Amino acid sequence: MINLISKKKLKGISLIEVLIYLAIFSLIFGVIIQYMLSVSENNRKTFLKRDAGNTTIFVSEHLKIDFALATSIDTVNSTFNNSNGKIRLLLPSGYVEYTVLNNRINVNKNGVNNYITTNKFYVTNFYVEQVLSQSNTLAGARFTIDFYPLKNSISSSRLQTMFILK
């Protein structure tokens, strides 16, 4: 019986075959990891772009609501034609003021300060321009606001909008 076992050739894999299998596995694993990292980075950029879009919509709606309530624009306490602009709207119940503070949009409503932008974005431009009526009186304001994410300047967002007093 011992003689029969020694006459059969024992099958196995050689060291070269093991190395080839490891090399193929490493290549496939490397491609999968690279793909996963690429998808993860694209998702992160997409979320930043979505957040930038949501921020511009939120700021625009906030301004829209306050302009609908405003009776006039306080030109003495507003700063026009400046990248660090400020606008103060006079309301029946006081005032609301929009300005940039600590690279975020700050709303001061009758002395109470609140940020309306998150700390994920910083505001580099808050340009407020007067809109005059045909009789050359102040009728509204045009805004240009630039938002940049803290982690990636590729997904910046610009809000350009105009509001007229009612």
DSSP file (Angstrom, degrees, kcal/mol; ACC not computed):
  #  RESIDUE AA STRUCTURE BP1 BP2  ACC     N-H-->O    O-->H-N    N-H-->O    O-->H-N    TCO  KAPPA ALPHA  PHI   PSI    X-CA   Y-CA   Z-CA
    1    1 A M     >        0   0    0      0, 0.0     4,-1.7     0, 0.0     3,-0.2   0.000 360.0 360.0 360.0 -39.3    0.0    0.0    0.0
    2    2 A I  H  >  +     0   0    0      1,-0.2     4,-1.8     2,-0.2     5,-0.2   0.871 360.0  56.2 -62.9 -34.1    2.8    2.3    0.8
    3    3 A N  H  > S+     0   0    0      1,-0.2     4,-1.2     2,-0.2    -1,-0.2   0.855 103.3  53.7 -66.3 -35.9    4.1    1.6   -2.6
    4    4 A L  H  > S+     0   0    0     -3,-0.2     4,-1.4     2,-0.2    -1,-0.2   0.883 107.6  50.3 -68.1 -38.8    0.9    2.7   -4.3
    5    5 A I  H  < S+     0   0    0     -4,-1.7     3,-0.2     1,-0.2    -2,-0.2   0.906 109.7  49.9 -67.5 -40.6    0.9    6.1   -2.5
    6    6 A S  H  < S+     0   0    0     -4,-1.8    -1,-0.2     1,-0.2    -2,-0.2   0.780 107.8  54.3 -71.0 -24.4    4.4    6.8   -3.6
    7    7 A K  H  < S+     0   0    0     -4,-1.2     2,-0.2    -5,-0.2    -1,-0.2   0.797  93.9  82.0 -78.8 -28.1    3.6    5.9   -7.2
    8    8 A K  S  < S-     0   0    0     -4,-1.4     2,-0.6    -3,-0.2     0, 0.0  -0.563  87.0-123.6 -74.2 138.5    0.7    8.4   -7.3
    9    9 A K        -     0   0    0     -2,-0.2     2,-0.3     1,-0.0    -2,-0.1  -0.737  22.8-129.4 -83.8 124.0    1.8   11.9   -8.0
   10   10 A L        -     0   0    0     -2,-0.6     2,-0.3    -4,-0.1    -1,-0.0  -0.578  22.2-142.5 -74.3 130.3    0.6   14.2   -5.3
   11   11 A K        +     0   0    0     -2,-0.3     2,-0.3     2,-0.0    -1,-0.0  -0.707  37.9 131.0 -95.6 146.6   -1.2   17.3   -6.7
   12   12 A G        -     0   0    0     -2,-0.3     2,-0.4     0, 0.0     0, 0.0  -0.941  54.0 -84.1-170.5-177.1   -0.9   20.7   -5.2
   13   13 A I        -     0   0    0     -2,-0.3     2,-0.1     1,-0.0    -2,-0.0  -0.859  39.0-129.2-109.0 144.7   -0.2   24.3   -6.2
   14   14 A S     >  -     0   0    0     -2,-0.4     4,-2.0     1,-0.1     5,-0.1  -0.321  25.8-106.3 -85.9 170.4    3.3   25.6   -6.6
   15   15 A L  H  > S+     0   0    0      1,-0.2     4,-2.2     2,-0.2     5,-0.2   0.855 120.4  55.3 -63.9 -36.0    4.7   28.8   -5.1
   16   16 A I  H  > S+     0   0    0      2,-0.2     4,-2.3     1,-0.2    -1,-0.2   0.903 106.7  50.1 -65.4 -41.7    4.5   30.5   -8.5
   17   17 A E  H  > S+     0   0    0      2,-0.2     4,-2.5     1,-0.2    -2,-0.2   0.900 109.5  51.3 -63.9 -40.0    0.8   29.7   -8.9
   18   18 A V  H  X S+     0   0    0     -4,-2.0     4,-2.4     2,-0.2    -2,-0.2   0.922 110.6  49.0 -61.7 -44.0    0.2   31.2   -5.4
   19   19 A L  H  X S+     0   0    0     -4,-2.2     4,-2.3     2,-0.2    -2,-0.2   0.886 110.4  50.5 -64.0 -38.7    2.0   34.4   -6.3
   20   20 A I  H  X S+     0   0    0     -4,-2.3     4,-2.4     2,-0.2    -2,-0.2   0.929 111.1  48.6 -65.2 -44.0    0.1   34.7   -9.5
   21   21 A Y  H  X S+     0   0    0     -4,-2.5     4,-2.6     1,-0.2    -2,-0.2   0.900 112.1  49.3 -61.8 -41.3   -3.2   34.3   -7.6
   22   22 A L  H  X S+     0   0    0     -4,-2.4     4,-2.5     2,-0.2    -1,-0.2   0.890 110.4  50.6 -65.3 -39.1   -2.2   36.9   -5.1
   23   23 A A  H  X S+     0   0    0     -4,-2.3     4,-2.2     2,-0.2    -2,-0.2   0.924 112.4  46.0 -65.4 -44.1   -1.2   39.3   -7.8
   24   24 A I  H  X S+     0   0    0     -4,-2.4     4,-2.4     2,-0.2     5,-0.2   0.926 113.8  48.7 -63.6 -45.2   -4.5   38.9   -9.6
   25   25 A F  H  X S+     0   0    0     -4,-2.6     4,-2.8     1,-0.2    -2,-0.2   0.903 110.6  51.6 -61.0 -41.3   -6.4   39.3   -6.3
   26   26 A S  H  X S+     0   0    0     -4,-2.5     4,-2.6     2,-0.2    -1,-0.2   0.899 109.9  48.9 -63.7 -41.2   -4.4   42.4   -5.4
   27   27 A L  H  X S+     0   0    0     -4,-2.2     4,-2.3     2,-0.2    -2,-0.2   0.939 113.9  45.2 -63.5 -47.1   -5.2   44.0   -8.8
   28   28 A I  H  X S+     0   0    0     -4,-2.4     4,-2.2     1,-0.2    -2,-0.2   0.927 114.6  48.6 -63.0 -44.1   -8.9   43.3   -8.5
   29   29 A F  H  X S+     0   0    0     -4,-2.8     4,-2.5    -5,-0.2    -1,-0.2   0.901 110.7  51.5 -62.5 -41.9   -8.9   44.5   -4.9
   30   30 A G  H  X S+     0   0    0     -4,-2.6     4,-2.4     2,-0.2    -1,-0.2   0.901 109.9  48.9 -62.2 -42.4   -7.0   47.7   -5.9
   31   31 A V  H  X S+     0   0    0     -4,-2.3     4,-2.3     2,-0.2    -1,-0.2   0.913 112.1  48.7 -64.2 -42.5   -9.5   48.5   -8.6
   32   32 A I  H  X S+     0   0    0     -4,-2.2     4,-2.4     2,-0.2    -2,-0.2   0.923 112.4  47.8 -63.9 -44.9  -12.5   47.9   -6.3
   33   33 A I  H  X S+     0   0    0     -4,-2.5     4,-2.4     2,-0.2    -2,-0.2   0.919 111.8  50.1 -62.8 -44.0  -10.9   50.2   -3.6
   34   34 A Q  H  X S+     0   0    0     -4,-2.4     4,-2.2     1,-0.2    -1,-0.2   0.902 111.2  49.2 -61.8 -41.5  -10.1   52.9   -6.1
   35   35 A Y  H  X S+     0   0    0     -4,-2.3     4,-2.5     2,-0.2    -1,-0.2   0.918 110.7  50.0 -63.1 -44.4  -13.7   52.7   -7.4
   36   36 A M  H  X S+     0   0    0     -4,-2.4     4,-2.3     1,-0.2    -2,-0.2   0.900 111.3  48.5 -63.8 -40.8  -15.1   53.0   -3.9
   37   37 A L  H  X S+     0   0    0     -4,-2.4     4,-2.3     2,-0.2    -1,-0.2   0.891 111.5  50.3 -65.2 -39.6  -12.9   56.0   -3.1
   38   38 A S  H  X S+     0   0    0     -4,-2.2     4,-2.3     2,-0.2    -2,-0.2   0.918 111.6  47.2 -64.5 -44.4  -14.0   57.7   -6.3
   39   39 A V  H  X S+     0   0    0     -4,-2.5     4,-2.4     2,-0.2    -2,-0.2   0.898 111.6  51.8 -63.8 -40.9  -17.7   57.1   -5.6
   40   40 A S  H  X S+     0   0    0     -4,-2.3     4,-2.1    -5,-0.2    -2,-0.2   0.915 110.8  47.1 -62.8 -43.8  -17.2   58.4   -2.1
   41   41 A E  H  X S+     0   0    0     -4,-2.3     4,-2.3     2,-0.2    -2,-0.2   0.901 112.0  50.2 -65.6 -41.4  -15.5   61.6   -3.3
   42   42 A N  H  X S+     0   0    0     -4,-2.3     4,-2.4     2,-0.2    -2,-0.2   0.892 110.1  50.8 -64.7 -38.7  -18.2   62.2   -5.9
   43   43 A N  H  X S+     0   0    0     -4,-2.4     4,-2.6     2,-0.2    -2,-0.2   0.913 109.3  50.9 -63.2 -42.4  -20.9   61.7   -3.3
   44   44 A R  H  X S+     0   0    0     -4,-2.1     4,-2.1     2,-0.2    -2,-0.2   0.920 111.9  46.5 -61.7 -44.3  -19.2   64.2   -1.0
   45   45 A K  H  X S+     0   0    0     -4,-2.3     4,-2.4     2,-0.2    -1,-0.2   0.892 111.9  51.5 -64.9 -39.7  -19.0   66.8   -3.8
   46   46 A T  H  X S+     0   0    0     -4,-2.4     4,-2.4     2,-0.2    -2,-0.2   0.911 109.5  49.3 -63.9 -42.3  -22.7   66.1   -4.7
   47   47 A F  H  X S+     0   0    0     -4,-2.6     4,-2.7     2,-0.2    -1,-0.2   0.888 110.5  51.1 -64.5 -38.6  -23.8   66.6   -1.1
   48   48 A L  H  X S+     0   0    0     -4,-2.1     4,-2.5     2,-0.2    -2,-0.2   0.920 110.9  47.9 -64.3 -42.8  -21.8   69.9   -1.0
   49   49 A K  H  X S+     0   0    0     -4,-2.4     4,-2.4     2,-0.2    -2,-0.2   0.900 112.7  49.1 -64.1 -40.0  -23.4   71.2   -4.2
   50   50 A R  H  X S+     0   0    0     -4,-2.4     4,-2.6     2,-0.2    -2,-0.2   0.924 111.9  48.3 -64.6 -43.8  -26.9   70.2   -2.8
   51   51 A D  H  X S+     0   0    0     -4,-2.7     4,-2.4     2,-0.2    -2,-0.2   0.887 110.7  51.4 -64.0 -38.7  -26.2   72.0    0.5
   52   52 A A  H  X S+     0   0    0     -4,-2.5     4,-2.2     2,-0.2    -1,-0.2   0.917 111.3  47.9 -64.1 -42.3  -25.0   75.1   -1.4
   53   53 A G  H  X S+     0   0    0     -4,-2.4     4,-2.1     1,-0.2    -2,-0.2   0.913 111.9  49.1 -63.4 -42.7  -28.1   75.0   -3.5
   54   54 A N  H  X S+     0   0    0     -4,-2.6     4,-2.6     1,-0.2    -2,-0.2   0.877 109.7  52.9 -64.3 -37.3  -30.3   74.6   -0.4
   55   55 A T  H  X S+     0   0    0     -4,-2.4     4,-2.6     2,-0.2     5,-0.2   0.921 109.1  48.2 -64.6 -44.0  -28.4   77.5    1.3
   56   56 A T  H  X S+     0   0    0     -4,-2.2     4,-2.3     1,-0.2    -2,-0.2   0.904 113.0  48.4 -64.2 -39.9  -29.1   79.8   -1.6
   57   57 A I  H  X S+     0   0    0     -4,-2.1     4,-2.6     2,-0.2     5,-0.2   0.925 111.9  49.4 -64.6 -43.7  -32.7   78.9   -1.6
   58   58 A F  H  X S+     0   0    0     -4,-2.6     4,-2.3     2,-0.2    -2,-0.2   0.928 112.8  46.1 -62.6 -45.7  -33.1   79.4    2.1
   59   59 A V  H  X S+     0   0    0     -4,-2.6     4,-2.5     2,-0.2     5,-0.2   0.917 113.0  50.7 -63.9 -42.7  -31.4   82.8    2.1
   60   60 A S  H  X S+     0   0    0     -4,-2.3     4,-2.4    -5,-0.2    -2,-0.2   0.918 111.9  46.4 -61.3 -44.5  -33.5   83.9   -0.9
   61   61 A E  H  X S+     0   0    0     -4,-2.6     4,-2.3     2,-0.2    -1,-0.2   0.877 110.6  53.6 -66.4 -37.2  -36.8   82.8    0.8
   62   62 A H  H  X S+     0   0    0     -4,-2.3     4,-2.0    -5,-0.2    -2,-0.2   0.940 112.1  44.2 -61.7 -47.5  -35.7   84.5    4.0
   63   63 A L  H  X S+     0   0    0     -4,-2.5     4,-2.6     1,-0.2     5,-0.2   0.901 111.2  55.0 -62.2 -41.8  -35.1   87.8    2.1
   64   64 A K  H  X S+     0   0    0     -4,-2.4     4,-1.9    -5,-0.2    -2,-0.2   0.914 108.3  47.8 -59.2 -45.1  -38.3   87.4    0.2
   65   65 A I  H  X S+     0   0    0     -4,-2.3     4,-1.3     1,-0.2    -1,-0.2   0.928 113.8  46.5 -63.7 -45.6  -40.4   87.1    3.4
   66   66 A D  H  X S+     0   0    0     -4,-2.0     4,-1.4     1,-0.2    -2,-0.2   0.860 110.9  51.9 -69.1 -34.0  -38.8   90.1    5.0
   67   67 A F  H  < S+     0   0    0     -4,-2.6    99,-0.6     1,-0.2    -1,-0.2   0.857 106.3  55.2 -67.8 -33.6  -39.2   92.2    1.9
   68   68 A A  H  < S+     0   0    0     -4,-1.9    -1,-0.2    -5,-0.2    -2,-0.2   0.841 114.3  40.4 -65.9 -31.7  -42.9   91.3    1.7
   69   69 A L  H  < S+     0   0    0     -4,-1.3    -1,-0.2    -5,-0.1    -2,-0.2   0.679  95.4 105.2 -87.2 -19.8  -43.3   92.6    5.3
   70   70 A A     <  -     0   0    0     -4,-1.4    96,-0.4    21,-0.1    21,-0.2  -0.283  48.4-167.3 -71.3 145.7  -41.0   95.7    4.9
   71   71 A T  S    S-     0   0    0     19,-3.4     2,-0.3     1,-0.4    20,-0.2   0.725  71.8 -20.1 -96.5 -30.9  -42.4   99.2    4.7
   72   72 A S  E     -A   90   0A   0     18,-1.2    18,-3.1    94,-0.0     2,-0.5  -0.974  64.2-100.3-164.2 174.1  -39.1  100.8    3.5
   73   73 A I  E     -A   89   0A   0     -2,-0.3     2,-1.1    16,-0.2    16,-0.2  -0.927  29.4-133.1-107.8 129.1  -35.4  100.4    3.4
   74   74 A D        -     0   0    0     14,-2.8    14,-0.5    -2,-0.5     3,-0.2  -0.701  24.0-177.0 -82.0  99.5  -33.3  102.4    6.0
   75   75 A T  S >  S+     0   0    0     -2,-1.1     3,-0.5     1,-0.2    -1,-0.2   0.757  77.2  60.8 -72.8 -24.1  -30.6  103.9    3.7
   76   76 A V  T 3  S+     0   0    0      1,-0.2    -1,-0.2    -3,-0.1    -2,-0.1   0.901 113.0  35.7 -68.9 -40.4  -28.8  105.5    6.6
   77   77 A N  T 3  S+     0   0    0     -3,-0.2     2,-0.3    11,-0.1    -1,-0.2   0.209 105.4  87.5 -99.5  14.6  -28.1  102.1    8.3
   78   78 A S    <   -     0   0    0     -3,-0.5     2,-0.5    -4,-0.2     9,-0.2  -0.831  64.2-146.3-111.2 152.4  -27.6  100.2    5.0
   79   79 A T  B     -B   86   0A   0      7,-2.8     7,-1.9    -2,-0.3     3,-0.3  -0.971  21.9-172.1-120.3 116.3  -24.3   99.8    3.1
   80   80 A F        +     0   0    0     -2,-0.5    49,-0.2     1,-0.2     3,-0.1  -0.679  57.9  20.3-107.5 160.0  -24.7   99.6   -0.7
   81   81 A N  S    S+     0   0    0     47,-3.2     2,-0.3    -2,-0.2    -1,-0.2   0.877  94.1 111.9  53.9  47.6  -22.3   98.9   -3.6
   82   82 A N  S >  S-     0   0    0     46,-0.3     3,-0.9    -3,-0.3    46,-0.6  -0.991  73.5-128.5-146.8 142.2  -19.8   97.1   -1.4
   83   83 A S  T 3  S+     0   0    0     -2,-0.3    43,-3.3     1,-0.3    -2,-0.1   0.655 114.0  49.2 -69.9 -12.6  -18.8   93.4   -1.2
   84   84 A N  B 3  S+f  126   0B   0     41,-0.2    -1,-0.3    -4,-0.1    43,-0.2  -0.431  91.6 166.4-117.1  55.3  -19.4   93.5    2.5
   85   85 A G    <   -     0   0    0     41,-2.7    15,-0.5    -3,-0.9     2,-0.3  -0.007  22.8-159.5 -71.1 172.5  -22.8   95.2    2.2
   86   86 A K  E     -BC  79  99A   0     -7,-1.9    -7,-2.8    13,-0.1     2,-0.4  -0.983   2.9-166.6-151.5 141.5  -25.6   95.6    4.7
   87   87 A I  E     - C   0  98A   0     11,-2.1    11,-2.9    -2,-0.3     2,-0.5  -0.998   3.2-164.1-135.4 135.5  -29.3   96.2    4.4
   88   88 A R  E     - C   0  97A   0    -14,-0.5   -14,-2.8    -2,-0.4     2,-0.4  -0.974   8.3-162.0-119.4 121.6  -31.8   97.3    7.0
   89   89 A L  E     -AC  73  96A   0      7,-3.3     7,-2.2    -2,-0.5     2,-0.6  -0.852  14.8-135.2-101.7 135.0  -35.5   96.9    6.3
   90   90 A L  E     -AC  72  95A   0    -18,-3.1   -19,-3.4    -2,-0.4   -18,-1.2  -0.802  26.2-171.8 -91.4 126.0  -38.0   98.8    8.3
   91   91 A L  E >   - C   0  94A   0      3,-2.6     3,-1.6    -2,-0.6   -21,-0.1  -0.705  39.0-109.0-110.6 161.9  -40.9   96.6    9.4
   92   92 A P  T 3  S+     0   0    0      0, 0.0   -22,-0.1     0, 0.0     3,-0.1   0.802 123.0  44.1 -59.0 -26.7  -44.2   97.6   11.1
   93   93 A S  T 3  S-     0   0    0      1,-0.0     2,-0.4     0, 0.0    -3,-0.0   0.125 132.9 -72.6-105.6  20.6  -42.9   95.9   14.2
   94   94 A G  E <  S-C   91   0A   0     -3,-1.6    -3,-2.6     2,-0.0     2,-0.3  -0.984  71.6 -51.2 134.0-127.0  -39.3   97.3   14.1
   95   95 A Y  E     -C   90   0A   0     -2,-0.4    15,-1.2    -5,-0.3     2,-0.4  -0.956  26.9-151.3-147.9 163.9  -36.5   96.4   11.8
   96   96 A V  E     -CD  89 109A   0     -7,-2.2    -7,-3.3    -2,-0.3     2,-0.4  -0.988  16.3-164.6-138.9 135.1  -34.5   93.5   10.3
   97   97 A E  E     -CD  88 108A   0     11,-2.3    11,-2.8    -2,-0.4     2,-0.5  -0.976   5.2-159.1-127.3 131.2  -30.9   93.9    9.2
   98   98 A Y  E     +CD  87 107A   0    -11,-2.9   -11,-2.1    -2,-0.4     2,-0.3  -0.922  29.2 141.1-109.3 130.8  -28.9   91.5    7.0
   99   99 A T  E     -CD  86 106A   0      7,-2.0     7,-3.5    -2,-0.5     2,-0.6  -0.953  51.3 -98.5-155.2 170.5  -25.1   91.6    7.1
  100  100 A V  E     + D   0 105A   0    -15,-0.5     2,-0.4    -2,-0.3     5,-0.2  -0.884  39.9 172.4-100.5 126.0  -22.1   89.3    7.0
  101  101 A L  E >  S- D   0 104A   0      3,-3.0     3,-1.2    -2,-0.6    -2,-0.0  -0.993  71.2  -7.2-134.9 125.1  -20.6   88.5   10.4
  102  102 A N  T 3  S-     0   0    0     -2,-0.4    -1,-0.1     1,-0.2     3,-0.1   0.876 128.3 -59.6  55.6  40.5  -17.8   85.9   10.8
  103  103 A N  T 3  S+     0   0    0      1,-0.2    20,-2.6    19,-0.1     2,-0.3   0.706 120.9  99.9  61.8  23.3  -18.2   84.9    7.1
  104  104 A R  E <  S-D  101   0A   0     -3,-1.2    -3,-3.0    18,-0.2     2,-0.5  -0.953  83.3-101.2-132.2 154.1  -21.9   84.0    7.7
  105  105 A I  E     -D  100   0A   0     -2,-0.3    11,-2.4    -5,-0.2    12,-0.7  -0.652  40.0-162.8 -78.9 124.1  -25.1   85.9    7.0
  106  106 A N  E     -DE  99 115A   0     -7,-3.5    -7,-2.0    -2,-0.5     2,-0.5  -0.890   7.5-156.6-109.4 136.0  -26.4   87.4   10.2
  107  107 A V  E     -DE  98 114A   0      7,-3.6     7,-1.9    -2,-0.4     2,-0.7  -0.963   3.7-165.5-113.5 121.5  -29.9   88.6   10.6
  108  108 A N  E     -DE  97 113A   0    -11,-2.8   -11,-2.3    -2,-0.5     2,-0.7  -0.915   7.7-176.2-107.1 107.9  -30.5   91.1   13.3
  109  109 A K  E >  S-DE  96 112A   0      3,-2.6     3,-1.5    -2,-0.7   -13,-0.2  -0.895  73.5 -32.0-110.9 106.0  -34.2   91.4   14.0
  110  110 A N  T 3  S-     0   0    0    -15,-1.2    -1,-0.2    -2,-0.7   -14,-0.1   0.863 128.1 -42.7  53.3  41.0  -35.0   94.1   16.6
  111  111 A G  T 3  S+     0   0    0      1,-0.2     2,-0.6   -16,-0.1    -1,-0.3   0.374 113.2 116.0  91.9  -4.4  -31.6   93.5   18.3
  112  112 A V  E <   -E  109   0A   0     -3,-1.5    -3,-2.6     2,-0.0     2,-0.4  -0.888  53.5-151.1-102.8 118.2  -31.7   89.7   18.2
  113  113 A N  E     +E  108   0A   0     -2,-0.6     2,-0.3    -5,-0.2    -5,-0.2  -0.701  21.5 165.7 -93.1 136.7  -28.9   88.2   16.1
  114  114 A N  E     -E  107   0A   0     -7,-1.9    -7,-3.6    -2,-0.4     2,-0.4  -0.989  31.5-129.7-145.4 139.8  -29.2   84.9   14.3
  115  115 A Y  E     -E  106   0A   0     -2,-0.3    -9,-0.2    -9,-0.2     3,-0.0  -0.718  14.4-171.3 -84.0 138.6  -27.1   83.3   11.6
  116  116 A I        +     0   0    0    -11,-2.4     2,-0.4    -2,-0.4   -10,-0.1   0.410  68.9  67.3-109.3   0.4  -29.1   82.0    8.6
  117  117 A T  S    S-     0   0    0    -12,-0.7     6,-0.0   -59,-0.1     2,-0.0  -0.917  84.1-120.2-115.4 149.1  -26.2   80.2    7.0
  118  118 A T    >   -     0   0    0     -2,-0.4     3,-1.0     1,-0.1   -13,-0.1  -0.255  25.4-109.2 -79.1 170.1  -24.5   77.2    8.4
  119  119 A N  T 3  S+     0   0    0      1,-0.2    -1,-0.1   -15,-0.1    31,-0.1   0.401 108.4  80.2 -81.0   4.4  -20.9   76.9    9.4
  120  120 A K  T 3  S+     0   0    0     29,-0.1    30,-2.7    30,-0.1     2,-0.3   0.743  98.0  42.8 -75.9 -23.3  -20.3   74.6    6.4
  121  121 A F  E <   - G   0 149B   0     -3,-1.0     2,-0.4    28,-0.3    -4,-0.0  -0.900  68.6-154.0-123.6 148.9  -20.2   77.6    4.1
  122  122 A Y  E     - G   0 148B   0     26,-3.0    26,-2.5    -2,-0.3     2,-0.6  -0.958  18.4-129.7-121.0 148.2  -18.6   81.0    4.3
  123  123 A V  E     + G   0 147B   0    -20,-2.6    24,-0.2    -2,-0.4     3,-0.1  -0.828  26.2 172.8 -98.0 122.5  -19.8   84.1    2.5
  124  124 A T  E    S+     0   0B   0     22,-1.6     2,-0.4    -2,-0.6    -1,-0.1   0.624  70.0  34.2-102.6 -17.5  -17.2   86.0    0.6
  125  125 A N  E     + G   0 146B   0     21,-0.9    21,-1.9   -41,-0.1     2,-0.3  -0.972  48.5 169.1-144.1 123.7  -19.4   88.5   -1.1
  126  126 A F  E     +fG  84 145B   0    -43,-3.3   -41,-2.7    -2,-0.4     2,-0.6  -0.734  21.4 177.3-131.7  82.0  -22.6   90.2    0.1
  127  127 A Y  E     - G   0 144B   0     17,-2.9    17,-2.1    -2,-0.3     2,-0.5  -0.783   7.7-172.3 -96.9 122.1  -23.2   92.9   -2.5
  128  128 A V  E     - G   0 143B   0    -46,-0.6   -47,-3.2    -2,-0.6     2,-0.4  -0.957   3.2-174.3-117.4 129.3  -26.3   95.0   -2.1
  129  129 A E  E     - G   0 142B   0     13,-2.6    13,-2.8    -2,-0.5     2,-0.1  -0.958  25.7-114.5-125.8 140.0  -27.3   97.4   -4.8
  130  130 A Q  E     - G   0 141B   0     -2,-0.4     2,-0.5    11,-0.2    11,-0.2  -0.459  19.2-152.2 -72.7 142.2  -30.1  100.0   -4.8
  131  131 A V  E     - G   0 140B   0      9,-2.2     8,-3.3    -2,-0.1     9,-1.5  -0.979  16.5-158.0-114.1 119.7  -33.0   99.5   -7.2
  132  132 A L  E     - G   0 138B   0     -2,-0.5     6,-0.2     6,-0.2     2,-0.0  -0.720   8.8-130.8-101.5 147.9  -34.6  102.9   -8.0
  133  133 A S    >   -     0   0    0      4,-3.1     3,-1.8    -2,-0.3    -1,-0.1  -0.220  39.6 -91.5 -81.7 179.6  -38.1  103.5   -9.4
  134  134 A Q  T 3  S+     0   0    0      1,-0.3    -1,-0.1     2,-0.1    -2,-0.0   0.791 129.6  56.2 -64.3 -27.5  -38.9  105.6  -12.4
  135  135 A S  T 3  S-     0   0    0      2,-0.1    -1,-0.3     1,-0.0     3,-0.1   0.270 121.4-110.7 -88.4  13.1  -39.3  108.6  -10.0
  136  136 A N  S <  S+     0   0    0     -3,-1.8     2,-0.3     1,-0.2    -2,-0.1   0.785  75.0 132.8  65.1  31.3  -35.8  108.0   -8.8
  137  137 A T        -     0   0    0      1,-0.0    -4,-3.1    -6,-0.0     2,-0.4  -0.804  69.9 -90.3-107.5 155.8  -36.9  106.8   -5.3
  138  138 A L  E     +G  132   0B   0     -2,-0.3    -6,-0.2    -6,-0.2   -65,-0.2  -0.490  50.6 164.7 -68.7 120.1  -35.6  103.6   -3.6
  139  139 A A  E     -     0   0B   0     -8,-3.3    26,-3.3    -2,-0.4     2,-0.3   0.606  57.3 -41.9-112.4 -18.3  -37.9  100.8   -4.6
  140  140 A G  E     -GH 131 164B   0     -9,-1.5    -9,-2.2    24,-0.3     2,-0.3  -0.949  58.0 -91.1 178.6-162.4  -35.9   97.7   -3.7
  141  141 A A  E     -GH 130 163B   0     22,-2.4    22,-2.7    -2,-0.3     2,-0.4  -0.996  14.3-144.9-145.2 147.2  -32.5   96.0   -3.6
  142  142 A R  E     -GH 129 162B   0    -13,-2.8   -13,-2.6    -2,-0.3     2,-0.4  -0.944  23.3-158.0-111.4 133.2  -30.5   93.7   -5.8
  143  143 A F  E     -GH 128 161B   0     18,-3.6    18,-1.9    -2,-0.4     2,-0.4  -0.891  18.8-176.0-117.0 141.2  -28.3   91.1   -4.1
  144  144 A T  E     +GH 127 160B   0    -17,-2.1   -17,-2.9    -2,-0.4     2,-0.4  -0.959  17.8 175.5-129.9 115.4  -25.2   89.2   -5.2
  145  145 A I  E     -GH 126 159B   0     14,-2.8    14,-3.2    -2,-0.4     2,-0.5  -0.982  15.4-157.1-127.2 127.3  -24.1   86.7   -2.6
  146  146 A D  E     -GH 125 158B   0    -21,-1.9   -22,-1.6    -2,-0.4   -21,-0.9  -0.905   7.3-166.7-107.3 128.7  -21.3   84.2   -3.0
  147  147 A F  E     -GH 123 157B   0     10,-3.4    10,-2.6    -2,-0.5   -24,-0.2  -0.941   4.2-174.6-113.4 132.8  -21.1   81.0   -0.8
  148  148 A Y  E     -G  122   0B   0    -26,-2.5   -26,-3.0    -2,-0.4     5,-0.1  -0.994  24.1-125.2-126.3 132.8  -18.1   78.8   -0.6
  149  149 A P  E     -G  121   0B   0      0, 0.0   -28,-0.3     0, 0.0   -29,-0.1  -0.459  19.0-128.5 -71.3 149.4  -17.9   75.5    1.3
  150  150 A L  S    S+     0   0    0    -30,-2.7     3,-0.1     1,-0.2   -29,-0.1   0.827 104.1  38.0 -66.2 -31.8  -15.1   75.3    3.9
  151  151 A K  S    S+     0   0    0    -31,-0.3     2,-0.3     1,-0.3    -1,-0.2   0.676 123.9  25.3 -97.7 -18.5  -13.7   72.0    2.5
  152  152 A N    >   -     0   0    0      1,-0.1     3,-0.8     3,-0.0    -1,-0.3  -0.874  49.4-166.7-154.9 111.2  -14.0   72.4   -1.3
  153  153 A S  G >  S+     0   0    0     -2,-0.3     3,-0.9     1,-0.2    -1,-0.1   0.533  80.5  81.5 -78.6  -3.8  -14.1   75.5   -3.3
  154  154 A I  G 3  S+     0   0    0      1,-0.3     2,-0.3    -6,-0.0    -1,-0.2   0.866  88.1  54.4 -67.1 -35.2  -15.3   73.6   -6.4
  155  155 A S  G <  S+     0   0    0     -3,-0.8    -1,-0.3    -6,-0.0    -2,-0.1  -0.147  77.1 148.4 -94.8  40.7  -18.9   73.6   -5.2
  156  156 A S    <   -     0   0    0     -3,-0.9     2,-0.4    -2,-0.3    -8,-0.2  -0.287  30.5-153.7 -70.2 161.4  -19.3   77.4   -4.7
  157  157 A S  E     -H  147   0B   0    -10,-2.6   -10,-3.4  -105,-0.1     2,-0.4  -0.993   7.1-155.8-140.1 143.9  -22.7   78.9   -5.2
  158  158 A R  E     -H  146   0B   0     -2,-0.4     2,-0.6   -12,-0.2   -12,-0.2  -0.981   3.5-159.0-124.0 131.6  -23.8   82.4   -6.2
  159  159 A L  E     +H  145   0B   0    -14,-3.2   -14,-2.8    -2,-0.4     2,-0.5  -0.946  12.2 176.9-108.3 120.9  -27.2   83.9   -5.4
  160  160 A Q  E     +H  144   0B   0     -2,-0.6     2,-0.3   -16,-0.2   -16,-0.2  -0.982  21.4 142.0-122.9 117.8  -28.3   86.8   -7.6
  161  161 A T  E     -H  143   0B   0    -18,-1.9   -18,-3.6    -2,-0.5     2,-0.4  -0.958  34.0-146.6-151.3 164.7  -31.7   88.1   -6.8
  162  162 A M  E     -H  142   0B   0     -2,-0.3     2,-0.4   -20,-0.3   -20,-0.2  -0.997   8.2-165.8-139.7 141.8  -33.7   91.3   -6.6
  163  163 A F  E     -H  141   0B   0    -22,-2.7   -22,-2.4    -2,-0.4     2,-0.4  -0.992   5.4-156.5-131.1 138.3  -36.6   92.3   -4.3
  164  164 A I  E     -H  140   0B   0     -2,-0.4   -24,-0.3   -24,-0.2     2,-0.1  -0.908  24.9-116.1-112.4 138.4  -39.0   95.2   -4.7
  165  165 A L              0   0    0    -26,-3.3   -97,-0.1    -2,-0.4   -94,-0.1  -0.424 360.0 360.0 -69.2 147.3  -40.9   96.7   -1.8
  166  166 A K              0   0    0    -99,-0.6    -1,-0.1   -96,-0.4   -95,-0.1   0.434 360.0 360.0 -94.2 360.0  -44.6   96.4   -1.9
